[in-house]
Amino acid sequence: MKPLIIVFNLSSVPKSVVLVYQSFKFVLHYKIKFLFGINILKLLLPIAILLLPIVLLYAYFNRKTSDWSLRLFEMTQRLIDKLLSIAPIKRQNATEKALCIVRLDVVGDYILTRNFFAPFKEHYKDYKIVFIGNSIIKDLSVVADSPYVDEFIFLDHSIWNQYNGYIHSRQHAFKFLRYLLKFFIKRYNELLMLKKTHYEIAINPILPWGDILRDDIVMKHLYASFKVSVRHEPFVDRGHHSVYVSDGKISHFYTHLFNIPKVSKFLFEFHQDLFSAFFKTFKGVDLAPVSFGMELPPSSVLKESSQNLLNGLNSRYGVLNLGSGDFFRCYRYFNRIVRYLNEDIQLVICGTTPTEAKEAAKLVKAHKNAISLVGKTSLLEYAYIIKGAEFALGNESSIAHFAAALKVPYIFILSNGSSYATFHPYPRTLCATHHVIYPTEFANLRESKKIWEQRDVNTIKPSAVIASIKEHAPHLLKENTPDDIDKDYFIEEV
């Protein structure tokens, strides 16, 4: 098996940045002592850390390409790697049998992975099962997964996910620098913590276009006898993913890599194939098809304030989520749809941002039986709200996966087509009530190799959404709702 060598190209990096990086490399590699036997590392490291902000600011202001932030993050991570390579480590539980699953993505990926915790609990009964996840799902995962997971480790969401926001947008230089220093300190401490624990098996079930600054970094520094992931077959860069593009270039710190077919497949089905191969290899058993879904315990396990929130909802209600993790997934015309929804069914509007709160305030005026909970719920409370909903409506976001996993009777999702096949549409065998509305022009891309091209979700006409609801759940609409509501949309604007 050939190792993957990720070559970091310094040719376009300013000489000042290269000089600092190479100085660190020299000091960390040789650990030269001078004068009275003082380790040069102890002397130069504080100086270098003080000088690093100046160098980074210089690089930031003089960058000529849009990927400068990514380059700086990569260099910072390399520095962390070097420091961890010389840090004294006192191993814990070296004799305990333990298996860990790493999944640092947020809600959608987590929901499509968590059902596979149960087979590990069944087939590795004498092992401690550990889940290393993202802190944003902490409360939810502890409640939902405790029957199958013995120990939870949650890594800081702002460090392990949000750095992407600094890569894809130009931030104020000092804000970026402050975040980069936080990135350095928090990542070093969390990786140092992970290095202290021994696992017999560590599994990273991420797809081939996974984040090389996140999941692979955790796997690299975990101390495990067997490190398992997916073999990356060659494929063309899809333009908005950082991918490994050459066959045989496999991360050298993995001990086992399973092949995946070079076809588009829904993520849950991909996991079924991956974990089936794992259990066949490591246990010699054929993994039975795993059922999809999420079972939440009674709401009585929640704190009193959460129970009061749920008890304040009507007996019949539906959920509208206005937000999404990406702005290009957000639909702007829910106001034209809401006024045609059946007002005998309460409309619970959810979201997180101040912009969504303003939009929700307008929608409450357009629907006589609507309330806004934007910014007022935790992720765990949000899950329980969706659990009791009669219908779910929203963008391609967490609501799509929550509603499917919690078996909401009617689900209507608006999508621009990005991540097609991997995250949507749901196979009927997993969720038969999941309906996705796409832009018309996306229909021509589904059978082509351009399915990763996204379209403007706001080209979806409100009438198309009404038509889907009328076809699958007409009782959710007011009586005599016209087929073409686009003709009178201006009434809402007035």
Secondary structure as GFF3:
##gff-version 3
##sequence-region A 1 494
A	DSSP	beta_strand	3	4	.	.	.	ID=ss1
A	DSSP	alpha_helix	15	30	.	.	.	ID=ss2
A	DSSP	beta_strand	33	34	.	.	.	ID=ss3
A	DSSP	beta_strand	38	39	.	.	.	ID=ss4
A	DSSP	alpha_helix	40	61	.	.	.	ID=ss5
A	DSSP	alpha_helix	68	86	.	.	.	ID=ss6
A	DSSP	beta_strand	98	103	.	.	.	ID=ss7
A	DSSP	alpha_helix	107	111	.	.	.	ID=ss8
A	DSSP	three_ten_helix	114	116	.	.	.	ID=ss9
A	DSSP	alpha_helix	117	123	.	.	.	ID=ss10
A	DSSP	beta_strand	128	134	.	.	.	ID=ss11
A	DSSP	three_ten_helix	135	137	.	.	.	ID=ss12
A	DSSP	alpha_helix	138	145	.	.	.	ID=ss13
A	DSSP	beta_strand	151	155	.	.	.	ID=ss14
A	DSSP	alpha_helix	157	160	.	.	.	ID=ss15
A	DSSP	alpha_helix	163	168	.	.	.	ID=ss16
A	DSSP	alpha_helix	173	195	.	.	.	ID=ss17
A	DSSP	beta_strand	198	203	.	.	.	ID=ss18
A	DSSP	alpha_helix	215	221	.	.	.	ID=ss19
A	DSSP	beta_strand	223	230	.	.	.	ID=ss20
A	DSSP	beta_strand	250	251	.	.	.	ID=ss21
A	DSSP	beta_strand	256	258	.	.	.	ID=ss22
A	DSSP	alpha_helix	267	282	.	.	.	ID=ss23
A	DSSP	three_ten_helix	299	301	.	.	.	ID=ss24
A	DSSP	alpha_helix	304	311	.	.	.	ID=ss25
A	DSSP	beta_strand	317	321	.	.	.	ID=ss26
A	DSSP	three_ten_helix	327	329	.	.	.	ID=ss27
A	DSSP	alpha_helix	335	338	.	.	.	ID=ss28
A	DSSP	beta_strand	346	350	.	.	.	ID=ss29
A	DSSP	alpha_helix	354	366	.	.	.	ID=ss30
A	DSSP	beta_strand	370	372	.	.	.	ID=ss31
A	DSSP	alpha_helix	379	387	.	.	.	ID=ss32
A	DSSP	beta_strand	391	395	.	.	.	ID=ss33
A	DSSP	alpha_helix	398	405	.	.	.	ID=ss34
A	DSSP	beta_strand	410	414	.	.	.	ID=ss35
A	DSSP	beta_strand	434	437	.	.	.	ID=ss36
A	DSSP	three_ten_helix	440	444	.	.	.	ID=ss37
A	DSSP	three_ten_helix	457	459	.	.	.	ID=ss38
A	DSSP	alpha_helix	462	472	.	.	.	ID=ss39
A	DSSP	three_ten_helix	474	476	.	.	.	ID=ss40
A	DSSP	three_ten_helix	485	488	.	.	.	ID=ss41
A	DSSP	alpha_helix	490	493	.	.	.	ID=ss42
###
